[in-house]
Amino acid sequence: MKSYQTDVAIIGAGIVGIASAYYVKKLKPDLSVILIEASDPMALTSAQSGENYRNWWPHPTMTAFTDHSIDLMEVIAKATNNQINMNRRGYALTTRLENTGTLMDELNHGYSQLRDSEIRIHSSQTASTYQPPFSPQWEIAPSGVDVIQDPRLIKKTFPSFDPTIKSVIHIRRAGAISAQQMGQYMMQCFKQSGGQYLKTEINAIDHHDSFALHTTSKDVTIRATHLVNAAGPLIQQIAKMLGVSLPVHNTLQQKIAFEDTGKTIPRDMPFAIDLDDQSIDWTPEERQLLKDSEEHQWLTELMPGSIHCRPEGGDDGNWLKLGWAFNQTSSTPSRAPALMDSFPEIVLRGAARLNPALKHYYAQLPRSMHHYGGYYTLTDENWPLIGPMDNEGKVENAYVVGAMSGFGTMAACAAGDLCARHLTGIEIPDYAHALSPERYKNASLMAEIHALSQKGIL
């Protein structure tokens, strides 16, 4: 039998687990750390990332958290000569609403405590002050937010958008990165600093003075002083091995990517999100057939907003990514999730409402189209869980870092750093309590979070 002894055992080698291992070794190089994964690093959900990032959330706690994560990603970008392919054309949040008061209130609230958080309104009188997103370089991109309400400026800057769009909220500290490249870099640094990677599956954990991790490899056991649960969609399963229940569930979300052979979307378009609810663009005949089907009639009803589209592969590429996180049904995670056959056509028709030129692909998506999906692991409020795993204090030295649905890539660095700070006892930021399981004891904070109209899944 092979037995390992370590200061820290981290279960899960997705982007969040790798980041946690990376920052533990950065903050406390002398600690021994083993990173454990049943398959390969950056598999399952991390392999399905949309690879987008932004620092805007409707609450200042999450804004500060993701803003710090962008700081840390920039450090990596500089250290690697931008090996992680960081770019910054922003997020373009679009709406057809005349009254954007609620959205503007949450925009102001989210940025209320952040430096460089200027919100600039561009009407027909101030349109000339707007800096368009034509350069991908993150170092020269503006900060803050531009709210564009001049229809001429919207048409000029975003020519593919439907003319019914009345406001574009352009989040400027936002863009895209390569999650795989970032994970690979942090994993390389982790190993070079003495960290160990172990490919095995944990099936039981005993806890007394330390943790004894039992694996499916009958000749392997691991004993650790500290345990980090970074198992992504499986964090509940790991927690229950220690008698802890986490307030999380999983939903399967899907995306497609395909070659834009019809050149329907300009390559310099930012990550664009249609915030408005919509009815999918079916023909009258298709709609009637769907209505007559008990299984499919939901596709004729009003659908939630936040469908998104982004050019993929840089300015010289020709691929697009489309996604729509409309699924709210909880499911048990699988390493080979069953995808919805009709999703590509659903998301295409939904995305065509904001970018009508996408109708070019109706019922004729390119053969090279890639349909994929992963699990969003989330709390009801869609805030992460980072900190001591058992908020009752019965299981000491066990930590969780997860429940990062829709923002795992963008927040991985800050999540890993915060988890490492909890574990090592190094000073934690002001927002740490609000992102830990301890927040559920704070009734006023929970009421404030649940009052938000947006929960952050964009």
C-alpha positions, 0 to 999 in steps of 0.5 A, a space after each residue: 500500500 502506498 501512503 501519502 502524508 501532506 499538510 494540505 490535500 485539495 480535492 478537485 483539479 478544475 480551474 478553482 482547485 488548481 488556483 487554490 493549490 497555486 496560491 497556497 504554495 505562493 503564500 506558504 511555500 513550505 507547506 506540502 500540498 497534494 492536488 487530487 483529481 479523478 480524471 485529468 486537470 481542467 476536465 468536466 466543467 472547467 473544460 466547458 468554460 465560456 472563458 469570459 470575465 467581468 468585474 460588474 455585479 449588482 452587489 459591491 461584494 461580488 464586484 470587489 471579489 471579481 475585480 481582485 480576481 482580474 488584478 491577479 489575472 493581470 499579474 499572470 498575463 504580465 508574467 507570461 507575456 500574455 500566455 493566457 490570451 487576455 483581451 478586454 473589449 468588455 461586456 455589452 449588456 443590451 436592452 430594449 427597455 425605455 426605463 432602465 432605472 432598476 438596472 441603473 440602480 444596481 449598476 451604481 450599487 455594484 460599483 459604489 465601493 470600487 475604485 475607477 468605477 466611473 459610470 459615463 452616460 452617452 446621450 446624443 449630446 455626449 456621444 463623442 466622449 465614448 471610446 469604442 472597443 476596437 482594440 483587444 489590448 487589456 492594458 489600454 482599455 478604459 475602466 468603469 462603464 459606458 451607458 450608450 443611449 444614442 441610437 446613432 452611436 449604438 448603430 455605428 459601434 455595434 452594427 450587428 445589433 437589432 435596431 430596437 436596442 435602446 441602451 447598451 451598458 458597456 462594462 469596460 473591465 471585462 473581456 475574455 481569457 484562455 482558461 486552459 492556458 491559465 490553468 496550465 500555467 498555475 499547474 506548472 508553477 504549482 509543480 515547480 514549487 514542490 506541489 504533487 498531483 495525484 490522479 485518483 478518486 476519493 470515495 471516503 474520508 475519515 476525520 479525527 485529528 487529521 483527515 484520512 482520504 480513502 481512494 478507489 485505488 485500493 493501495 493508495 491512502 492520503 493523510 492530510 492536516 488540512 482538507 480543501 473541497 474544490 470538487 466543482 459539481 461534486 462538492 456536495 458529495 465530498 462534503 457529505 463524506 464529512 457529515 456536512 451538507 452544503 446549500 448547493 445544487 447543480 444545473 446543466 448548461 450548454 453552449 455551441 461554437 461554430 465557424 461564422 462562415 457567413 461573416 455575420 458578426 464583426 470580429 471586434 464585437 465584445 461579449 454581448 448579452 441580450 438581457 430581455 426576455 423573449 419568445 423564440 423566433 419560430 415560424 407559425 407552423 413550427 410554433 403550432 407543432 411545438 404547442 401541440 407537443 406536451 414535451 416541447 410546448 415550453 419552447 413557445 412560452 416566454 423565455 428568460 433573457 441573458 442569452 449571449 454571443 461572442 466572437 471566438 479565436 481572436 481578430 483573425 479567427 472566424 468562430 462564434 460562441 453562443 450560450 443561454 443558461 435557461 435551464 433551472 432544473 437541478 440534476 445529478 452531475 455526470 462526467 458525460 452529461 446528456 445534452 439536449 439535441 435541440 439546444 443548438 437551434 434553440 440558442 441560435 434562434 434566441 441569439 438572432 434576436 440581438 444579432 439578426 444576421 445569425 438567421 443566416 444559419 437557421 436549420 443549417 448550422 455548419 457541420 463543424 459546430 461544437 455542442 458542449 455543456 457543463 454543470 453550474 454548481 450554485 447556491 440559491 443566491 449564486 454567490 460562491 462558498 469559500 472558507 471553513 466548510 462546516 459553519 457549525 465548527 464540528 469539522 475543523 481544518 476543512 475548507 470549501 471553495 466552489 459554487 461558482 456557477 457561470 463565473 468559475 474562470 473569472 473568479 478562480 484566482 481570487 477564490 484560490 487566493 481567498 481559500 489559501 488565506 483562510 487555510 494559512 491564517 493570512 489576512 483576509 479581505 473585507 468581503 471574505 465573511 460574505 462569501 463563506 458559509 458563515 453568511 447564512 447566519 447573517 439574516 440582514 445580508 441574506 435579505 439584501 442579496 435576495 432582494 437583487 433582481 439580477 443574481 449574476 448569471 449573465 
